[in-house]
Structure formats: structure tokens, C-alpha cells
């Protein structure tokens, strides 16, 4: 199956949409067709073996409209600018027609109503002898307005010719009938003057509707102008995205900086970006440091600092600093282009809620024409004058508004998806936007969704002042995630590691290695037991497990150094987000492969009571199916490859933006920023958008259900209320305008929970870590003691080595830990060792021990 987008011309209302869709659906090989009135576009999914673009375009042409294959596929964001500017072009063209129409219509209305309102008129327009001149002038002005607004007649009669009448057909029939009847009256008036028949002059002198013709066309154009302006505003979010990408890129070729058009930028090029500039493509920072504003892509208000090795994205702005970036994704592969494509695809799709409006629009215009004809006949039967019956029929034609039906859904969808994009929330389709508001249960993957997915140091229990030095020295040689967390923490503490020899990874236990000739260990409780190292009683290992923390124990051959706890910490906004789910009436469920104890510890902290632990990756989708079998609408939030099947199975799959491409491809909704609070924002935005669509549909139906009977004169026998064609045209114009402006209210949507992430400084990042000292037990000997001495004269690691060796050479010294940072030596020795012996050994090495 192939999926293509087409630009469609000639559509004016929901009936047009229906006719175009039906024309293409009839073609063999067509699987699905979605036509969008707001963007004047069509997306067709078809079998290439049976159908091709030429046949699709021919089918649309035979239906009375135009279609052409959309050429501006998103090679760069700027290339798609044409599509968005169509709404602006339409507005400018309609505005010119309105300006000319208003000038002529004012003269026409003044001329037609002047006598009735006793307004001053030139003498050659007053009196019965000038009646024919007065009538002919009205006809000429009305004719000028018809020429200015000829599109209504061309489109309307063309649709009638194809037996697929649209809104323009109603306008053309209404305005045309008023003009033709007025022309007939003009001839009868001329006949009366020529044959001196005063009765004809009196009868037809007051039956001219040239002013109604002109005002119908002008007021409809007024409504179309306001509608076009509002339509242009619905594309504001997408328009802003398109404007973000720079038109050129500065790249490094050899030793020379050159500027190239964005389309010529290639993968692997070195881009140079300075303060105030935006990135032309996605890439990896090769050198430099800069503060980047990513709010355009993620909705994040605070700048993020980027260093060498960090990923950066197209269209993000350098607030301060300078970067050299290697381009990894260019053109349509960039993050910005992908966002634009997702938003564009969502705007081109159709929500299921629009189905009722689609069914009604299929018969709407023919039904209105029939009602107008019925109105005319009934009034004649009831004895009303010909002009009264005709006026009522014309009012029925021009007050009917299929536009409102056609715009009710796409306007709200476009504004809603655009608003979501500005908040870093990408709905892949109108259907996913609608389904999101129906969610009853939400399954949350733990790692990377509720938690940060990056283990961090949480507790440091120090028995030896050099705990971090020895821990860093060992762990920096390991690739284990826990080791990386400890290494990052030590680097922030500016700890200097020592050389390690005879490094060994002990499977299932931990690490070992020699530092300064002494053997050191890092690992779990089993390793300490194996090495006969006593863990202090004040360390409650069960308490760590219950808190979801993993303790790493450190010791030398004879001394316990301390314990460092590492945990996958909870995201700052997760508890608030989960509380918000509950307030929205949605049940949060945590799904994880971790053991029950760890899972419960995390769940308790964030306020989740329903926990599914020890779940294998392949079983996650089955968990979703079980909830669906209970009749629940289920959303799944995840970020990993193992989440992809569950994301696809869920009614709404929500991918964390920092997750894998597989997870994103399997989802219905993508969160650009990896925070749980954006899920609540998506839920609230979906609910607000669907509420807006329902308001629009209600107004579209209510307006037509009430307006058409009033225009037909239903209230005239009892209340004497009669609606003129001009008022009908005015009402019709503002009906569609109301729908569009109601949708625009979504631009002011504000989520109830929106947590801006704050880039932590080194100090604040470490402020959450619990650090405390503990007493070290006596190990491997009952007469051992520990003392700490000050050492003077050390200036480098060689000094440390010399002092250490000097201390260890003293009989009775079991261990010596020398620190260059604080110029101290911690000596573990038998009670019989004298201070003088230690001082002499250190003095012989060239240093002073105090």
C-alpha cells in the first residue's frame, strides 16, 4: 500500500469534502481517503497495482474539483512553508474582494434604501420619472458585485452540473435567483413606462432585489474573509516551527569557514554555531560549551548547557557560547522536520467524532435546495405574494451553512495539535488525539518513565576518609551502570583516582584491584562475607532494599572503608503527575521487571497502589490485553524497545521522547521531553480539544436546525417574524466564523500541571546525597587500632607512595591510607606500635608526620 498527499482546489464546504472523498473511494484499489477542508488537502492510501496518481487526479477532476500530487515533501522545513502560506494567500485574495465589494455594496444599499429611509439622493434618482434610472443603476452595481464574486457562481453551478451541489451552489442559486427576479421586474417596469401602465410601474417598482443580491455576496465574502483570517491563525504553531530553521549553515571545510544553503548540508559536516544562532541540523557537540534554548521543540523554558559529546537538535537556539557540531541528521531526518511531519500528518487526518458531520454533509445541500423549493411552493399555496415566497426561499438558501459542519472538527484538531507541539507533545493523528481523552487506566513503565532511568548515588556511609578515592579508582574501570553512577558522583566531587593494578571483575560479587600494592574490594554483601570483612552493625541492608537502593561495599584486605548506595531516582514531577492522574479519574498502574520489593518501594513513594512486578518484556503486552479485556481504555507509557509491543497493543501508546526510535514508531503520542507531567498535559489537551469539537458540532447543527425554519417563515404566522435574505447571509457568514474562532480558544490552553525541569548545578545535584560517618569495626585481629596523622611535605602522588611505603615498613602496621587532598595518613596498627617509630620512618623518607 502507498500513502500520498494531494492538494485539492475548489472545495468550500463539508459537502465538497464528501464529494471528493466519494469520488476517490470509488476507484479500485483505494484503501482509505481523508480530505481536509481546512488545509485543502487529501491523503490517499491505495494499492499501487490497481491505482496511480493520474487516475486519482482524474477522479477528483470529474467530480468538479482539482487535485495535484503534493510536491513539497519535507526535504527541509523551509520547503514546506508553501503549504502553510496557502491560508495566508487565501486571506489576502479574499480581503481584496471584500474591499471592492464593500465599496460597491455601500453605494447599492444607500441607493436602494434611500427612499425608504428618506435619505438625500441626487435628483436624477428621485421621483417616478427617474424610477427606471434608479433601477438600472442598481442592476449595474449588482452586476459589478457578481463579477467581483464570480467564484461563487463558477464553483456553485459547476457543482450542480456534476450533481454534487456545495455551499457555493446555495449562494449562487440564492443570489442568482434574486438577481434574475429583479431583472424580470426591471423589464416589467420598463414595459409599464413604455405602455403607460401605472399599475405595472407601481407593482414592480418595489419588487427589486438587486440590493439583496449584492449584500448576499458581500456578506458571504465578509464571512469568508474572517474565516480565512482565522484559518491562518490556526496554523500559527506550525508556522512558527517552520520559521525556526535557518536558511543557511556555516560549516568547516578544511581550515575554512563557508556558508551553504540548508539543502546542501550533509551528514558528517562540521557545523559552527555562535551565540544567537540556531542549529541547522541535529548533531553531536565536538567542541565548545553553550547554553541552548530548546523551548521550541520541547516546551522547556530554561536553557540547557551542552558540552562535548552531548546531542543537540535542529532549530534550538544558542543563548550563549560557541559550538562545533558534527551533523548526524539533516534535511527531513532532523528532529524539527520529524515534528513538522507529525503535526502535518495529524492535521491531515480525520477524527472519528467527525463521522456524524460527514454523513449529514452528504445530503445537506440537496436537502436545503429541496427545503427552499418547498418553502416557495407552500407560501404560494397559502396565498402569499410571489415576492414574499421567493424572498423566503432565498433566505433558506443563504442562511444554511454546511461550512460550519466541515470546519467544526479540523479547526479544533489543527489548533489542538499545534498547541501540543508547542508544549513538546506530538499527536500522530486526529484519532490518537480523540482516543487520549477516553483513557481510563494508564500503565507506566518504571525505568525511564517514573524514574530517571539513570542510577545515581543516594547515600555515602564513610568509615575511611579515602573511601571515594579507592571507590572511584576501582569503579571507573567497570562498565556496569552502577559503576557509572558512582564514577559520575566522584567526578563531581573532584576526586582524583589512583592507579589500579591486577584489576579483576568477580562475577556475581564485584571488583578487586591493587592500589599502592594493597588489595581493595568493591561489591555486594556476599563479597564482604567471602573476604571475612565485617560490615558495621549500624548499616541496615534491609532498609536500603526496602527503599529501592543498591548498596556497594568497599574494603581493603583488612579494613572496611564504607558503603555507597546507588538507586534509579524518581523524577521530580512523577509524584505530582500520578496524583493528577487520580484527580482526572484515571487509574495509574506501574509495570516493571524489577523484583516486588524494589517495585513496591518506588510505587509507595510516588503514590501508586497497583503494581505489576517481575514482568518479562514479552509479557508487557499481555498485561495491557488483560486490562482491555475488562472493558477499559488503556494507555501505555514507555521508552524502551521492550515496551514497543505494549505501546502498540494499548489503545493509546505514549512514547517518552528520550526513548528508542522503535518505541516512538509504535506509539500514538510522543513526549519530546522525558517527564511524566507531560502525560497529564496530553490528557488535558485531548479533553479540551474534544470538548471544543463538540461545541463546534453542536453550534453547527443547532444553527442550521434553528436558522432554516426561521428563514422559511415558520414564525411569521404567529409572531410576524420574517428574515430577509440579507440577514440570512449575514447569519450564515458568522456561523462558520464562530466555529473557527471557538477553535482558536485552544491556543490559550494551560495545563494544570506543568513542571519546568531545572538544570542542576554540581552542588545542588549532590545536595540530595546523604553522607555520614560510621565507625569501622576491628578486623582480622583483636589488638588493632586506627589513628590519623597529619603529613607535611607531600606534593604529588609519588610523595603519597613514599609515605605509604614508609609507614607500612614499620613492624605492627597493618594498613596505611595516605591522602594528598587533605595531607593526612590513616594508619591501622597494633597497639604496641609507637608514634616515634612512625615519625622516624616518615622522616627517613623525607617528610614530617604529626
Protein Blocks (a to p, Z undefined) as FASTA:
>chain_A
ZZdddddehiabfklmmmmmmmmmmpghiabdcddfklopacddddfklgcfklmmmmmm
mnopacdddfkbcfbfklmmmmmmmmmmmmmmmmmmmmmmmmmmmmmmmmmmmmmnopac
dfklgcjklmmmmmmmmmmmmmmmmmmmmmmmmmmmmmmmnopacfklmmmmmmmmmmmm
mmmmmmmmmmmmmnopaklmmmmmmmccklmmmmmmmmmmmmmmmmmmmmmmmmmmmmmm
mmmpcfbdcddehjaccdddfklpcehiacdddehiacfbdcddfbdcddddfklmnopa
bdcdddehiacdehiacfbdcdddddfbgcjlpmklmmmmmmmmmmmpccfklmmmmmmm
mmmmmmmmmmmmmmmmmmmmnopafklmmmmmmmmmmmpcfklmmmmmmmmmmmmmmmmm
mnopacfbfklmmmmmmpfbdcddfehplmnoiacdfbdcdfbfklmmmmmmmmmmpcbf
klmmmmmmmmmnopacdddehiacdehilccddeehiacddddfklmmmnopacdfklcf
klmmmnopacdddddfkbcfbdcdddddddfklmmmmmmmmmnopacddddfbdfklmmm
mmmmnopabdcehiafklmmmmmmmmmmnopacddddfbfklmmmmmmpmbdcddfklcf
klmmmpmbdcfbacfklmmmmmmmmmmmmmmmmmmmmmmmmmmmmmmmmmnopmmmmnop
acdfklmmmmmmmmmmmmmmmmmmmmmgccfbdcddddddfklmmmmpccdddddddehi
akbccdddddehiabfklmmmmmmmmmmpghiabdcddfklopacddddfklcfklmmmm
mmmnopacZZ
